[in-house]
Amino acid sequence: MSIPVTIEEIARLAEVSRSTVSRVINNHPNVRPQVRERVLQVIREHDYAPNAAARSLASARSRVIGALIPRSAAQIFADPFFPLMIAGLSESSAASGYFLMLAMITSELEQGFYNQVLRGRYVDGLIMLSNDIDDPLLPQLLRDPTPLVLIGRHPYLDGLAWVDAENRDGAQQAVRHLIRLGHRRVATITGPLTMTAGLDRRDGYRHALAEAGLPADPALAVEADFTAEGGYQAMRRLLALPNHPRAIFAASDTMAVGAIRAIHDAALRVPEDVAVVGYDDLPIAAAATPPLTTVRQPITEMAAAAVRALIEQIETPQAPRRPLRLPTTLVVRDSCGARLAEQA
């Protein structure tokens, strides 16, 4: 086994100073192109791997991105959305030369996270997922110099970088689709209205009703918590109405699957008796019985965009903080009844 070369040996072989090699390793702009190429050639020839700790000291960076999800681990891994988002963040971070540190904290742990992790500068920047609008940790994060990107827009705070799907437009597409199929009494199972995603998808539902000249009956909008059990219980409430709705827009696939179970338990059929549309296009949507019509949000693309936005803040602190919304797509399967209508 060959003995690894040191940075001093790389400098000697490339006929430059040690500090010049360090600048090349850390991609510092103050190196002449011909000198940079000579150093890189020596590094390639000797398969030199720079010491990570030394690089961190030289650049004052950890090369670690923190992903903060203000939920318990049990909640996170019960929702298929989060593992897909976490995988996308991890892959995008690694592709950009950063490691991802995942922090799952409930409200009682938030202050400890701020004091120990952020103030200790263990991460170069932070991506915060699915935060509540009034999350008490967010004001502290805004006062801290650590670069921050939200996944999910915030309705009140300006100057934040965030990445989100076109939630209102996606919900509007879903409800328009049900209305086009002839439904005039469309209900919704909303997500938590303390979260922007819940509010935006609820508002998209209302917008579609208004543009079709249909009233927004408060009894037809039931708030749940993005879980299958929440969707099940909300659907039971809707089915208990004297004239229960024949079409449902659920603001997540997980809640839609719970709603379908409640419909089946009531000895009703999907879509013949009740049409159902979800939101997310998670793997469970295509596997549902019947396969679920849903709104696809670009989870992997959102993760990649959030990582790019955060790294831009880390590496170019003066870069503007720009919000970004990514488009959604309606995916038509069997649960809405469109294919039955085509066959009629």
VOBA-1610 file (N, C-alpha, C; in pm, whole numbers, padded with zeros to 5 digits, always signed):
BEGIN
Met+00085-00120+00000Met+00000+00000+00000Met+00088+00124+00000Ser+00061+00218-00091Ser+00141+00339-00100Ser+00107+00433+00014Ile+00206+00512+00057Ile+00185+00608+00164Ile+00120+00732+00106Pro+00010+00781+00165Pro-00057+00900+00111Pro+00035+01021+00113Val+00029+01100+00008Val+00109+01222+00003Val+00044+01329+00089Thr+00124+01426+00130Thr+00075+01536+00212Thr+00057+01660+00125Ile-00006+01760+00182Ile-00025+01885+00109Ile+00109+01953+00081Glu+00206+01934+00172Glu+00338+01992+00151Glu+00406+01928+00031Glu+00388+01795+00014Glu+00448+01728-00101Glu+00381+01770-00231Ile+00251+01789-00227Ile+00180+01839-00345Ile+00235+01976-00384Ala+00256+02061-00285Ala+00310+02195-00311Ala+00449+02187-00372Arg+00533+02098-00319Arg+00670+02085-00371Arg+00668+02035-00515Leu+00586+01933-00544Leu+00581+01877-00678Leu+00523+01976-00780Ala+00429+02059-00734Ala+00369+02157-00825Ala+00446+02288-00829Glu+00551+02297-00744Glu+00637+02416-00738Glu+00556+02541-00703Val+00472+02525-00600Val+00394+02637-00547Val+00401+02631-00395Ser+00345+02732-00331Ser+00340+02732-00185Ser+00227+02643-00134Arg+00237+02609-00007Arg+00131+02529+00056Arg-00002+02605+00052Ser+00003+02737+00074Ser-00121+02816+00074Ser-00187+02817-00064Thr-00106+02811-00169Thr-00164+02805-00303Thr-00239+02674-00324Val-00181+02564-00277Val-00251+02435-00287Val-00381+02440-00210Ser-00378+02500-00091Ser-00501+02512-00011Ser-00607+02592-00085Arg-00565+02702-00152Arg-00662+02782-00226Arg-00723+02703-00341Val-00641+02622-00408Val-00693+02540-00517Val-00794+02438-00464Ile-00759+02374-00355Ile-00847+02272-00296Ile-00981+02332-00258Asn-00979+02456-00208Asn-01101+02521-00163Asn-01165+02608-00270Asn-01117+02591-00393Asn-01176+02659-00510Asn-01176+02811-00493His-01068+02863-00438His-01056+03008-00420His-01030+03073-00555Pro-01095+03186-00584Pro-01079+03247-00716Pro-00942+03309-00741Asn-00866+03336-00633Asn-00739+03406-00647Asn-00623+03314-00684Val-00639+03234-00787Val-00532+03146-00836Val-00530+03156-00989Arg-00411+03179-01047Arg-00403+03188-01192Arg-00442+03054-01255Pro-00515+03055-01367Pro-00564+02930-01427Pro-00455+02828-01454Gln-00337+02872-01503Gln-00231+02776-01535Gln-00172+02714-01408Val-00169+02794-01301Val-00120+02741-01173Val-00222+02643-01116Arg-00351+02680-01123Arg-00457+02591-01074Arg-00451+02455-01145Glu-00436+02459-01278Glu-00432+02334-01354Glu-00310+02251-01317Arg-00195+02316-01294Arg-00073+02240-01257Arg-00092+02170-01123Val-00151+02242-01026Val-00175+02182-00895Val-00274+02066-00907Leu-00382+02087-00983Leu-00482+01980-00999Leu-00424+01859-01068Gln-00333+01881-01163Gln-00269+01768-01231Gln-00187+01684-01133Val-00113+01751-01045Val-00034+01678-00945Val-00128+01603-00849Ile-00236+01668-00810Ile-00334+01603-00721Ile-00391+01478-00787Arg-00424+01489-00916Arg-00479+01372-00986Arg-00375+01261-00997Glu-00254+01296-01032Glu-00149+01195-01049Glu-00120+01118-00922His-00132+01184-00809His-00097+01121-00681His-00221+01082-00600Asp-00339+01094-00663Asp-00464+01053-00599Asp-00474+01112-00458Tyr-00448+01243-00450Tyr-00446+01310-00321Tyr-00589+01340-00273Ala-00618+01300-00149Ala-00748+01330-00088Ala-00724+01429+00025Pro-00766+01554+00012Pro-00741+01652+00118Pro-00810+01615+00248Asn-00744+01643+00356Asn-00800+01616+00488Asn-00925+01702+00511Ala-01036+01636+00545Ala-01163+01707+00557Ala-01158+01812+00667Ala-01096+01778+00780Ala-01089+01875+00890Ala-01009+01997+00849Ala-00898+01973+00776Ala-00817+02085+00731Ala-00894+02173+00635Arg-00971+02111+00544Arg-01051+02189+00451Arg-01154+02272+00526Ser-01213+02212+00628Ser-01313+02284+00705Ser-01253+02406+00774Leu-01131+02387+00832Leu-01065+02499+00898Leu-01028+02607+00798Ala-00981+02564+00681Ala-00938+02661+00580Ala-01054+02743+00528Ser-01168+02682+00515Ser-01282+02751+00454Ser-01381+02803+00558Ala-01361+02769+00686Ala-01455+02804+00793Ala-01592+02745+00765Arg-01596+02630+00697Arg-01721+02562+00667Arg-01713+02417+00712Ser-01829+02362+00746Ser-01836+02222+00787Ser-01868+02129+00671Arg-01918+02186+00560Arg-01969+02107+00446Arg-02087+02020+00490Val-02162+02066+00588Val-02280+01994+00637Val-02401+02085+00624Ile-02509+02030+00570Ile-02637+02098+00562Ile-02732+02033+00662Gly-02801+02114+00739Gly-02898+02061+00834Gly-03037+02061+00772Ala-03107+01950+00785Ala-03248+01941+00744Ala-03330+01931+00871Leu-03408+02033+00899Leu-03484+02041+01024Leu-03630+02013+00996Ile-03684+01909+01061Ile-03825+01876+01049Ile-03886+01883+01188Pro-03969+01985+01213Pro-04025+02000+01348Pro-04139+01903+01374Arg-04106+01776+01373Arg-04202+01668+01399Arg-04125+01556+01469Ser-04197+01465+01533Ser-04133+01349+01593Ser-04097+01249+01484Ala-04001+01162+01513Ala-03961+01060+01416Ala-04079+00971+01379Ala-04163+00940+01477Ala-04279+00853+01448Ala-04371+00918+01346Gln-04396+01049+01361Gln-04481+01120+01265Gln-04417+01124+01127Ile-04288+01150+01122Ile-04219+01167+00994Ile-04221+01039+00913Phe-04186+00928+00975Phe-04171+00805+00898Phe-04304+00732+00879Ala-04410+00786+00939Ala-04544+00734+00909Ala-04603+00800+00784Asp-04542+00910+00741Asp-04590+00985+00624Asp-04494+00963+00509Pro-04536+00898+00401Pro-04444+00867+00291Pro-04382+00990+00226Phe-04442+01108+00244Phe-04386+01230+00184Phe-04246+01257+00237Phe-04226+01242+00367Phe-04100+01283+00428Phe-03981+01197+00385Pro-03992+01062+00383Pro-03878+00984+00334Pro-03838+01020+00191Leu-03937+01049+00105Leu-03904+01088-00033Leu-03831+01223-00034Met-03878+01317+00045Met-03812+01448+00051Met-03672+01437+00110Ile-03658+01360+00217Ile-03526+01344+00280Ile-03428+01279+00183Ala-03472+01177+00110Ala-03386+01112+00012Ala-03342+01212-00095Gly-03436+01296-00142Gly-03400+01397-00242Gly-03301+01498-00188Leu-03317+01542-00064Leu-03222+01636-00003Leu-03084+01573+00012Ser-03081+01447+00055Ser-02953+01379+00075Ser-02878+01362-00057Glu-02949+01318-00160Glu-02884+01297-00290Glu-02834+01429-00349Ser-02914+01533-00340Ser-02873+01662-00396Ser-02757+01722-00317Ser-02758+01706-00185Ser-02647+01757-00104Ser-02518+01685-00139Ala-02524+01553-00146Ala-02404+01475-00177Ala-02348+01510-00315Ala-02437+01531-00411Ala-02393+01566-00545Ala-02321+01701-00547Ser-02349+01786-00449Ser-02286+01918-00442Ser-02170+01922-00343Gly-02132+01805-00290Gly-02018+01799-00200Gly-02049+01832-00056Tyr-02175+01820-00017Tyr-02216+01846+00121Tyr-02278+01720+00181Phe-02267+01707+00314Phe-02336+01602+00386Phe-02467+01659+00441Leu-02564+01570+00461Leu-02693+01611+00517Leu-02705+01559+00659Met-02736+01649+00751Met-02765+01610+00890Met-02913+01630+00914Leu-02981+01525+00954Leu-03126+01530+00974Leu-03156+01552+01121Ala-03238+01654+01149Ala-03280+01683+01286Ala-03431+01676+01293Met-03482+01585+01373Met-03626+01570+01393Met-03655+01613+01537Ile-03720+01727+01552Ile-03738+01780+01687Ile-03882+01822+01711Thr-03928+01794+01829Thr-04059+01842+01872Thr-04041+01976+01944Ser-04150+02042+01977Ser-04142+02179+02028Ser-04056+02192+02153Glu-04058+02090+02239Glu-03981+02100+02363Glu-03830+02088+02340Leu-03790+02041+02223Leu-03648+02026+02193Leu-03593+02140+02107Glu-03680+02231+02062Glu-03636+02333+01966Glu-03528+02424+02024Gln-03543+02469+02148Gln-03445+02559+02205Gln-03309+02492+02218Gly-03310+02364+02258Gly-03184+02291+02268Gly-03117+02277+02132Phe-03195+02254+02028Phe-03139+02245+01893Phe-03072+02378+01855Tyr-03140+02488+01884Tyr-03084+02618+01849Tyr-02954+02642+01925Asn-02956+02617+02056Asn-02838+02646+02138Asn-02719+02557+02104Gln-02744+02429+02081Gln-02633+02335+02065Gln-02585+02323+01921Val-02678+02316+01827Val-02639+02289+01689Val-02611+02417+01611Leu-02707+02509+01613Leu-02688+02630+01532Leu-02582+02722+01592Arg-02592+02750+01721Arg-02493+02839+01780Arg-02355+02776+01783Gly-02349+02643+01782Gly-02221+02575+01774Gly-02164+02568+01634Arg-02242+02616+01535Arg-02198+02621+01395Arg-02158+02483+01343Tyr-02240+02383+01375Tyr-02216+02249+01324Tyr-02263+02234+01179Val-02346+02325+01133Val-02395+02319+00996Val-02365+02452+00926Asp-02348+02444+00794Asp-02326+02566+00716Asp-02456+02636+00682Gly-02565+02562+00680Gly-02695+02618+00645Gly-02804+02521+00684Leu-02927+02568+00677Leu-03039+02490+00728Leu-03155+02493+00629Ile-03214+02375+00606Ile-03338+02363+00531Ile-03446+02319+00629Met-03554+02396+00637Met-03661+02366+00732Met-03783+02320+00654Leu-03836+02203+00689Leu-03948+02142+00618Leu-04078+02157+00695Ser-04185+02184+00620Ser-04322+02172+00670Ser-04342+02233+00807Asn-04295+02354+00821Asn-04310+02419+00950Asn-04451+02475+00968Asp-04498+02481+01093Asp-04622+02550+01123Asp-04599+02700+01105Ile-04704+02770+01067Ile-04692+02914+01042Ile-04638+02986+01165Asp-04682+02946+01284Asp-04643+03014+01408Asp-04536+02937+01486Asp-04455+02858+01418Asp-04350+02782+01486Asp-04259+02878+01562Pro-04242+02859+01694Pro-04162+02955+01772Pro-04014+02953+01739Leu-03965+02847+01675Leu-03823+02842+01641Leu-03790+02933+01523Leu-03886+02956+01434Leu-03857+03029+01312Leu-03805+03171+01339Pro-03865+03249+01430Pro-03808+03383+01456Pro-03662+03378+01502Gln-03625+03276+01580Gln-03486+03263+01621Gln-03396+03235+01501Leu-03443+03149+01411Leu-03363+03118+01294Leu-03343+03242+01207Leu-03444+03327+01201Leu-03433+03448+01119Leu-03335+03547+01179Arg-03320+03547+01311Arg-03224+03638+01375Arg-03082+03585+01366Asp-03067+03456+01338Asp-02936+03394+01332Asp-02876+03413+01193Pro-02744+03429+01182Pro-02682+03448+01050Pro-02674+03321+00965Thr-02709+03205+01022Thr-02701+03081+00946Thr-02794+03086+00825Pro-02744+03058+00705Pro-02831+03057+00586Pro-02949+02962+00604Leu-03066+03003+00553Leu-03189+02929+00578Leu-03274+02927+00452Val-03328+02809+00421Val-03426+02793+00313Val-03541+02712+00369Leu-03664+02755+00342Leu-03782+02679+00382Leu-03831+02595+00266Ile-03880+02475+00296Ile-03960+02400+00199Ile-04105+02419+00241Gly-04176+02499+00166Gly-04308+02545+00204Gly-04302+02694+00231Arg-04384+02770+00160Arg-04377+02916+00175Arg-04430+02959+00312His-04390+03078+00354His-04445+03136+00476His-04529+03256+00436Pro-04655+03266+00486Pro-04744+03371+00436Pro-04715+03511+00488Tyr-04637+03524+00597Tyr-04622+03654+00661Tyr-04481+03712+00654Leu-04380+03629+00643Leu-04242+03675+00654Leu-04182+03701+00517Asp-04141+03825+00494Asp-04080+03861+00367Asp-03928+03839+00374Gly-03866+03833+00258Gly-03720+03821+00252Gly-03667+03683+00279Leu-03754+03584+00285Leu-03711+03446+00308Leu-03693+03374+00175Ala-03596+03286+00169Ala-03586+03195+00055Ala-03670+03073+00085Trp-03757+03036-00008Trp-03836+02915+00011Trp-03866+02850-00123Val-03893+02720-00115Val-03931+02641-00232Val-04061+02571-00199Asp-04155+02575-00293Asp-04285+02513-00267Asp-04345+02467-00399Ala-04445+02382-00390Ala-04525+02347-00507Ala-04636+02451-00523Glu-04694+02454-00641Glu-04808+02542-00668Glu-04933+02479-00603Asn-04940+02490-00471Asn-05044+02419-00396Asn-05185+02465-00430Arg-05205+02595-00440Arg-05339+02644-00473Arg-05381+02597-00612Asp-05290+02613-00707Asp-05321+02573-00844Asp-05346+02423-00853Gly-05266+02343-00782Gly-05286+02199-00785Gly-05421+02158-00729Ala-05459+02217-00616Ala-05591+02187-00558Ala-05703+02232-00651Gln-05683+02347-00713Gln-05783+02398-00806Gln-05801+02302-00925Gln-05688+02249-00977Gln-05696+02151-01086Gln-05779+02030-01044Ala-05754+01982-00922Ala-05823+01862-00874Ala-05974+01884-00866Val-06015+01997-00807Val-06158+02023-00788Val-06225+02056-00921Arg-06156+02129-01008Arg-06210+02153-01143Arg-06239+02022-01214His-06148+01927-01197His-06165+01796-01262His-06292+01727-01212Leu-06316+01731-01082Leu-06438+01671-01027Leu-06563+01743-01076Ile-06554+01874-01086Ile-06669+01952-01135Ile-06695+01919-01282Arg-06589+01905-01361Arg-06607+01868-01503Arg-06674+01733-01518Leu-06655+01646-01419Leu-06718+01514-01423Leu-06865+01520-01381Gly-06914+01638-01349Gly-07056+01655-01319Gly-07090+01671-01173His-06990+01672-01085His-07017+01684-00941His-07044+01829-00903Arg-07149+01850-00825Arg-07184+01983-00779Arg-07178+01995-00627Arg-07158+01885-00561Arg-07146+01885-00414Arg-07011+01819-00381Val-06907+01900-00387Val-06769+01851-00369Val-06721+01889-00229Ala-06670+01793-00156Ala-06617+01817-00021Ala-06465+01816-00025Thr-06405+01865+00082Thr-06260+01856+00095Thr-06222+01812+00235Ile-06116+01732+00242Ile-06049+01702+00369Ile-05919+01780+00365Thr-05911+01886+00445Thr-05795+01974+00440Thr-05683+01919+00527Gly-05563+01967+00501Gly-05455+01947+00596Gly-05469+02044+00711Pro-05377+02042+00807Pro-05384+02137+00919Pro-05380+02280+00869Leu-05472+02363+00913Leu-05478+02500+00867Leu-05380+02590+00941Thr-05296+02530+01027Thr-05182+02600+01085Thr-05061+02592+00994Met-05073+02518+00884Met-04964+02502+00788Met-05005+02565+00656Thr-04907+02626+00587Thr-04938+02694+00463Thr-04992+02597+00358Ala-04937+02475+00353Ala-04986+02377+00255Ala-05134+02349+00277Gly-05175+02337+00404Gly-05316+02315+00433Gly-05403+02432+00389Leu-05356+02554+00417Leu-05432+02673+00379Leu-05440+02687+00227Asp-05327+02670+00159Asp-05324+02691+00015Asp-05411+02589-00059Arg-05407+02464-00016Arg-05488+02363-00083Arg-05636+02384-00053Arg-05669+02430+00066Arg-05807+02466+00098Arg-05853+02583+00011Asp-05766+02682-00007Asp-05802+02799-00087Asp-05818+02763-00235Gly-05736+02669-00284Gly-05752+02624-00422Gly-05887+02555-00443Tyr-05928+02477-00344Tyr-06061+02413-00346Tyr-06170+02520-00355Arg-06162+02622-00270Arg-06264+02727-00269Arg-06266+02804-00400His-06147+02829-00456His-06138+02904-00581His-06209+02829-00693Ala-06187+02696-00700Ala-06251+02616-00805Ala-06403+02618-00791Leu-06452+02612-00668Leu-06597+02619-00647Leu-06651+02755-00692Ala-06581+02862-00652Ala-06629+02997-00683Ala-06635+03020-00834Glu-06531+02977-00907Glu-06531+03002-01051Glu-06638+02920-01123Ala-06684+02810-01059Ala-06792+02730-01117Ala-06929+02776-01068Gly-06932+02881-00984Gly-07060+02930-00933Gly-07120+02841-00828Leu-07038+02762-00758Leu-07088+02670-00655Leu-07061+02727-00516Pro-07151+02710-00421Pro-07129+02764-00286Pro-07026+02681-00210Ala-06954+02747-00120Ala-06859+02678-00033Ala-06930+02647+00098Asp-06987+02529+00109Asp-07061+02488+00229Asp-06960+02451+00339Pro-06959+02522+00453Pro-06862+02491+00559Pro-06870+02346+00606Ala-06986+02283+00598Ala-07000+02144+00643Ala-06924+02048+00555Leu-06888+02092+00433Leu-06819+02004+00339Leu-06667+02019+00345Ala-06616+02098+00438Ala-06471+02114+00455Ala-06434+02068+00596Val-06363+01955+00605Val-06326+01898+00734Val-06175+01897+00746Glu-06125+01955+00854Glu-05980+01962+00876Glu-05928+01832+00934Ala-05815+01785+00883Ala-05749+01666+00937Ala-05599+01695+00948Asp-05518+01590+00960Asp-05378+01611+00999Asp-05277+01545+00906Phe-05314+01522+00781Phe-05227+01459+00681Phe-05197+01312+00710Thr-05271+01249+00802Thr-05251+01107+00830Thr-05368+01026+00772Ala-05346+00895+00753Ala-05453+00808+00705Ala-05568+00802+00804Glu-05536+00797+00932Glu-05642+00793+01034Glu-05721+00924+01034Gly-05651+01035+01016Gly-05720+01163+01007Gly-05814+01167+00888Gly-05769+01115+00774Gly-05855+01109+00656Gly-05974+01018+00677Tyr-05953+00907+00747Tyr-06061+00812+00775Tyr-06169+00877+00860Gln-06127+00944+00969Gln-06225+01005+01060Gln-06297+01122+00993Ala-06224+01200+00913Ala-06288+01312+00842Ala-06392+01260+00743Met-06361+01150+00675Met-06455+01092+00578Met-06578+01039+00649Arg-06562+00982+00765Arg-06677+00935+00840Arg-06771+01051+00875Arg-06712+01165+00910Arg-06796+01283+00940Arg-06873+01327+00815Leu-06807+01325+00701Leu-06874+01366+00577Leu-06984+01268+00538Leu-06959+01139+00558Leu-07060+01039+00524Leu-07180+01043+00619Ala-07160+01100+00737Ala-07271+01109+00834Ala-07365+01225+00803Leu-07330+01311+00707Leu-07418+01421+00671Leu-07546+01367+00608Pro-07659+01435+00627Pro-07786+01386+00570Pro-07778+01363+00419Asn-07711+01453+00349Asn-07691+01437+00205Asn-07541+01438+00181His-07480+01320+00199His-07333+01318+00198His-07280+01348+00057Pro-07162+01407+00050Pro-07106+01445-00080Pro-07070+01322-00163Arg-07073+01340-00295Arg-07040+01232-00388Arg-06901+01249-00448Ala-06830+01353-00405Ala-06695+01376-00455Ala-06611+01439-00345Ile-06487+01391-00330Ile-06398+01436-00222Ile-06263+01475-00281Phe-06213+01593-00242Phe-06073+01627-00265Phe-06002+01621-00131Ala-05910+01527-00116Ala-05830+01515+00005Ala-05694+01580-00020Ala-05648+01662+00072Ala-05528+01743+00051Ala-05398+01665+00065Ser-05404+01534+00077Ser-05285+01449+00068Ser-05329+01308+00029Asp-05239+01236-00035Asp-05269+01097-00072Asp-05293+01011+00051Thr-05217+01037+00156Thr-05232+00957+00278Thr-05372+00972+00335Met-05423+01094+00339Met-05561+01115+00387Met-05661+01057+00289Ala-05632+01064+00158Ala-05724+01007+00059Ala-05737+00856+00077Val-05626+00788+00106Val-05630+00643+00129Val-05714+00613+00253Gly-05700+00694+00359Gly-05785+00676+00477Gly-05932+00700+00444Ala-05959+00799+00359Ala-06097+00828+00320Ala-06157+00712+00241Ile-06079+00654+00151Ile-06128+00540+00073Ile-06163+00423+00165Arg-06082+00403+00267Arg-06112+00294+00362Arg-06243+00320+00433Ala-06269+00445+00472Ala-06395+00478+00538Ala-06514+00459+00444Ile-06497+00492+00319Ile-06604+00473+00220Ile-06635+00324+00204His-06530+00243+00193His-06550+00098+00182His-06616+00041+00307Asp-06574+00091+00424Asp-06633+00042+00550Asp-06781+00077+00560Ala-06823+00182+00488Ala-06964+00221+00487Ala-07042+00148+00378Ala-06980+00045+00319Ala-07043-00037+00214Ala-07074+00047+00090Leu-06990+00147+00064Leu-07002+00227-00057Leu-06883+00199-00148Arg-06897+00236-00274Arg-06794+00207-00373Arg-06726+00336-00420Val-06596+00322-00450Val-06518+00430-00512Val-06481+00382-00653Pro-06518+00455-00757Pro-06577+00589-00760Pro-06729+00590-00782Glu-06793+00473-00791Glu-06934+00469-00830Glu-07023+00548-00735Asp-06996+00539-00603Asp-07077+00612-00505Asp-07011+00742-00460Val-06881+00740-00445Val-06805+00860-00403Val-06676+00865-00483Ala-06654+00974-00555Ala-06529+00995-00627Ala-06426+01058-00533Val-06299+01018-00547Val-06193+01066-00457Val-06073+01111-00540Val-06018+01227-00504Val-05893+01277-00562Val-05801+01315-00446Gly-05674+01280-00457Gly-05576+01312-00354Gly-05478+01419-00400Tyr-05366+01426-00327Tyr-05263+01526-00357Tyr-05128+01471-00313Asp-05030+01471-00400Asp-04889+01433-00376Asp-04837+01342-00487Asp-04917+01241-00525Asp-04873+01131-00611Asp-04758+01054-00548Leu-04780+01010-00426Leu-04687+00920-00357Leu-04703+00779-00414Pro-04608+00689-00389Pro-04622+00552-00439Pro-04752+00484-00395Ile-04807+00522-00279Ile-04932+00459-00234Ile-05049+00494-00324Ala-05037+00602-00403Ala-05150+00644-00486Ala-05178+00541-00595Ala-05075+00500-00667Ala-05093+00402-00774Ala-05130+00265-00718Ala-05089+00236-00592Ala-05116+00105-00532Ala-05250+00098-00460Ala-05320+00210-00449Ala-05448+00211-00377Ala-05553+00131-00452Thr-05662+00096-00383Thr-05774+00025-00444Thr-05901+00109-00430Pro-05948+00167-00542Pro-05889+00167-00675Pro-05769+00263-00681Pro-05688+00256-00789Pro-05576+00350-00802Pro-05625+00494-00794Leu-05548+00575-00725Leu-05593+00708-00684Leu-05559+00815-00788Thr-05660+00888-00831Thr-05638+01012-00906Thr-05582+01114-00808Thr-05479+01186-00850Thr-05411+01273-00754Thr-05340+01386-00827Val-05291+01481-00749Val-05211+01592-00801Val-05064+01562-00769Arg-04984+01553-00871Arg-04841+01522-00849Arg-04765+01650-00818Gln-04703+01651-00700Gln-04611+01761-00672Gln-04468+01710-00688Pro-04377+01792-00741Pro-04243+01746-00778Pro-04150+01741-00656Ile-04163+01637-00575Ile-04092+01630-00447Ile-03941+01631-00468Thr-03890+01547-00558Thr-03746+01541-00581Thr-03692+01674-00632Glu-03767+01737-00724Glu-03724+01866-00779Glu-03726+01974-00672Met-03824+01969-00582Met-03829+02066-00473Met-03707+02051-00382Ala-03670+01927-00353Ala-03552+01902-00269Ala-03427+01957-00335Ala-03409+01928-00463Ala-03291+01975-00535Ala-03286+02127-00540Ala-03401+02190-00562Ala-03406+02337-00569Ala-03373+02399-00434Ala-03420+02338-00325Ala-03390+02389-00191Ala-03241+02379-00161Val-03179+02268-00199Val-03035+02252-00176Val-02957+02355-00258Arg-02995+02373-00384Arg-02926+02473-00468Arg-02938+02613-00407Ala-03060+02648-00361Ala-03080+02780-00303Ala-02998+02800-00177Leu-02988+02695-00095Leu-02912+02707+00029Leu-02762+02719+00000Ile-02711+02637-00090Ile-02568+02644-00123Ile-02533+02780-00183Glu-02624+02837-00260Glu-02601+02971-00313Glu-02585+03071-00199Gln-02669+03061-00096Gln-02655+03149+00020Gln-02523+03126+00093Ile-02485+02998+00108Ile-02362+02965+00181Ile-02240+03019+00108Glu-02236+02997-00022Glu-02115+03029-00099Glu-02116+03171-00154Thr-02235+03232-00163Thr-02245+03371-00210Thr-02340+03444-00116Pro-02291+03485+00002Pro-02381+03542+00104Pro-02462+03661+00057Gln-02412+03736-00041Gln-02485+03853-00087Gln-02592+03820-00190Ala-02606+03692-00227Ala-02705+03652-00327Ala-02846+03681-00275Pro-02937+03725-00362Pro-03074+03754-00317Pro-03148+03628-00276Arg-03237+03642-00179Arg-03322+03531-00134Arg-03446+03529-00221Arg-03459+03426-00303Arg-03570+03422-00398Arg-03665+03307-00366Pro-03795+03333-00360Pro-03892+03224-00348Pro-03907+03153-00482Leu-03946+03026-00477Leu-03964+02948-00600Leu-04083+02856-00583Arg-04176+02864-00677Arg-04289+02770-00682Arg-04272+02680-00804Leu-04291+02549-00784Leu-04280+02453-00894Leu-04419+02402-00931Pro-04442+02378-01059Pro-04577+02340-01104Pro-04616+02199-01063Thr-04746+02176-01057Thr-04802+02045-01026Thr-04874+01990-01149Thr-04909+01861-01144Thr-04975+01796-01257Thr-05085+01705-01206Leu-05201+01710-01269Leu-05310+01619-01234Leu-05284+01483-01300Val-05287+01377-01220Val-05267+01241-01269Val-05399+01166-01254Val-05462+01133-01364Val-05596+01072-01363Val-05583+00920-01361Arg-05642+00858-01256Arg-05648+00712-01247Arg-05797+00674-01232Asp-05828+00575-01149Asp-05964+00522-01144Asp-06054+00583-01038Ser-05995+00640-00932Ser-06076+00675-00815Ser-06170+00793-00837Cys-06149+00871-00943Cys-06235+00987-00967Cys-06356+00954-01054Gly-06354+00840-01122Gly-06465+00802-01208Gly-06456+00851-01351Ala-06344+00915-01390Ala-06332+00966-01526Ala-06337+00855-01629Arg-06278+00741-01598Arg-06276+00633-01695Arg-06414+00567-01707Leu-06488+00565-01597Leu-06625+00515-01605Leu-06710+00607-01693Ala-06687+00738-01681Ala-06761+00835-01761Ala-06730+00817-01910Glu-06603+00787-01940Glu-06564+00768-02079Glu-06632+00644-02139Gln-06652+00543-02053Gln-06711+00417-02102Gln-06863+00425-02114Ala-06923+00523-02046Ala-07071+00533-02046Ala-07124+00577-02181
//
